[in-house]
Amino acid sequence: MQDKILEELYKPFSNIRERKGQGNKMFKYVASNDIVDRMNKVFKGNWSVEITYFEIIEDNVLVRVKVSACDDTTLMSYMQEAFASHPLARFTGGDKKGQVVDLGNSYRAAVSKALKAAV
């Protein structure tokens, strides 16, 4: 990969976010839309992400994505794959106890994590 591309990809992100995680610990992260913006800027839109595998295993959604990019200056192509998972949220009480709250949200979160890992 060209040095200029690597330099652009590895520039520090200015918008680092924080969220509370397990054990009330604070975790820093970069939002997936910031990753997408960076890829669009570096590859001028000549990149894509494909979900190549997904499965629900017990209480987790597991996905694998493939990110492909093309440098329009050198016509070099790049590809990277990554796995990620996200837990399923379930109702803890009432008539729906034990049922999945929102499968789509868990799937989206797993894809977002896998995209970040691949990029």
PEZI-V956835 format. One record per pair of residues at least 24 apart in sequence whose C-alpha atoms are under 10 Angstrom apart, sorted by the first residue. I is the first residue (numbers start at 1). J is the second residue. D is the distance in whole Angstrom. If there is no record, write none. Layout:
BEGIN
i: [I | I]
j: [J | J]
d: [D | D]
END
This chain:
BEGIN
i: [1 | 1 | 1 | 1 | 1 | 2 | 2 | 2 | 4 | 5 | 5 | 5 | 6 | 7 | 8 | 8 | 8 | 8 | 8 | 9 | 9 | 9 | 9 | 9 | 9 | 9 | 10 | 11 | 13 | 30 | 31 | 31 | 31 | 32 | 32 | 32 | 32 | 32 | 32 | 32 | 33 | 33 | 34 | 35 | 35 | 35 | 35 | 36 | 36 | 36 | 38 | 39 | 39 | 40 | 42 | 42 | 42 | 43 | 43 | 43 | 43 | 43 | 44 | 44 | 44 | 44 | 45 | 45 | 45 | 46 | 46 | 46 | 46 | 47 | 47 | 47 | 47 | 48 | 49 | 49 | 49 | 49 | 49 | 49 | 49 | 49 | 50 | 50 | 50 | 51 | 51 | 51 | 51 | 51 | 51 | 52 | 52 | 52 | 53 | 54 | 54 | 54 | 54 | 54 | 54 | 55 | 55 | 56 | 56 | 56 | 56 | 56 | 56 | 57 | 57 | 57 | 58 | 58 | 59 | 59 | 59 | 59 | 59 | 59 | 59 | 60 | 60 | 60 | 60 | 60 | 60 | 60 | 60 | 60 | 60 | 61 | 61 | 61 | 61 | 61 | 61 | 61 | 61 | 61 | 61 | 61 | 61 | 62 | 62 | 62 | 62 | 62 | 62 | 62 | 63 | 63 | 63 | 63 | 63 | 63 | 63 | 63 | 63 | 64 | 64 | 64 | 64 | 64 | 64 | 65 | 65 | 65 | 65 | 65 | 65 | 65 | 65 | 65 | 66 | 66 | 66 | 66 | 67 | 67 | 67 | 67 | 67 | 67 | 68 | 68 | 69 | 79 | 79 | 80 | 80 | 80 | 80 | 81 | 81 | 81 | 81 | 81 | 82 | 82 | 82 | 82 | 82 | 82 | 82 | 82 | 83 | 83 | 83 | 83 | 83 | 83 | 83 | 83 | 84 | 84 | 84 | 84 | 84 | 84 | 84 | 84 | 84 | 84 | 85 | 85 | 85 | 85 | 85 | 85 | 86 | 86 | 86 | 86 | 86]
j: [71 | 74 | 76 | 77 | 78 | 71 | 74 | 76 | 42 | 42 | 43 | 71 | 42 | 42 | 38 | 39 | 41 | 42 | 43 | 35 | 38 | 39 | 41 | 42 | 43 | 119 | 38 | 38 | 38 | 116 | 112 | 113 | 116 | 109 | 111 | 112 | 113 | 114 | 115 | 116 | 112 | 116 | 116 | 112 | 115 | 116 | 119 | 115 | 116 | 119 | 119 | 69 | 119 | 69 | 69 | 70 | 71 | 69 | 70 | 71 | 72 | 73 | 69 | 70 | 71 | 72 | 69 | 70 | 71 | 70 | 71 | 72 | 77 | 71 | 77 | 78 | 79 | 79 | 79 | 80 | 81 | 111 | 114 | 115 | 118 | 119 | 81 | 111 | 115 | 81 | 82 | 83 | 111 | 114 | 115 | 81 | 82 | 83 | 83 | 83 | 84 | 85 | 107 | 110 | 111 | 85 | 107 | 85 | 86 | 87 | 88 | 103 | 107 | 85 | 87 | 88 | 87 | 88 | 85 | 86 | 87 | 88 | 89 | 90 | 100 | 84 | 85 | 86 | 87 | 88 | 89 | 103 | 106 | 107 | 110 | 85 | 86 | 87 | 88 | 103 | 104 | 106 | 107 | 108 | 109 | 110 | 111 | 86 | 87 | 106 | 107 | 110 | 111 | 114 | 107 | 108 | 109 | 110 | 111 | 112 | 113 | 114 | 115 | 110 | 111 | 113 | 114 | 115 | 118 | 110 | 111 | 112 | 113 | 114 | 115 | 116 | 117 | 118 | 114 | 115 | 118 | 119 | 114 | 115 | 116 | 117 | 118 | 119 | 118 | 119 | 119 | 118 | 119 | 115 | 117 | 118 | 119 | 114 | 115 | 117 | 118 | 119 | 111 | 113 | 114 | 115 | 116 | 117 | 118 | 119 | 110 | 111 | 113 | 114 | 115 | 116 | 117 | 118 | 109 | 110 | 111 | 112 | 113 | 114 | 115 | 116 | 117 | 118 | 109 | 110 | 111 | 112 | 113 | 114 | 110 | 111 | 112 | 113 | 114]
d: [9 | 10 | 8 | 9 | 8 | 9 | 9 | 9 | 9 | 7 | 8 | 8 | 9 | 10 | 8 | 9 | 9 | 7 | 10 | 9 | 7 | 8 | 9 | 7 | 10 | 9 | 10 | 9 | 9 | 9 | 9 | 10 | 9 | 10 | 10 | 6 | 8 | 10 | 8 | 7 | 9 | 10 | 10 | 10 | 8 | 7 | 8 | 9 | 9 | 9 | 10 | 9 | 8 | 10 | 10 | 10 | 8 | 7 | 7 | 6 | 8 | 10 | 10 | 9 | 8 | 8 | 9 | 9 | 10 | 6 | 7 | 8 | 10 | 9 | 9 | 9 | 9 | 10 | 10 | 10 | 9 | 10 | 10 | 7 | 9 | 10 | 9 | 10 | 9 | 10 | 10 | 10 | 8 | 9 | 9 | 9 | 10 | 10 | 9 | 9 | 10 | 9 | 9 | 9 | 9 | 9 | 10 | 9 | 10 | 9 | 9 | 10 | 9 | 10 | 9 | 10 | 9 | 9 | 10 | 9 | 6 | 5 | 8 | 9 | 9 | 10 | 6 | 5 | 4 | 5 | 9 | 10 | 8 | 9 | 9 | 5 | 5 | 6 | 7 | 8 | 10 | 7 | 6 | 9 | 9 | 7 | 9 | 7 | 9 | 10 | 8 | 7 | 9 | 9 | 8 | 10 | 10 | 6 | 6 | 10 | 9 | 7 | 10 | 9 | 8 | 10 | 7 | 9 | 9 | 10 | 7 | 10 | 10 | 6 | 7 | 10 | 9 | 7 | 9 | 8 | 7 | 9 | 10 | 7 | 10 | 10 | 6 | 7 | 10 | 9 | 10 | 9 | 9 | 10 | 9 | 6 | 7 | 8 | 8 | 8 | 5 | 9 | 10 | 9 | 5 | 7 | 9 | 6 | 5 | 9 | 8 | 9 | 8 | 5 | 9 | 10 | 8 | 8 | 9 | 6 | 7 | 8 | 6 | 5 | 9 | 9 | 8 | 10 | 8 | 5 | 8 | 10 | 7 | 8 | 5 | 9 | 10 | 8 | 10]
END
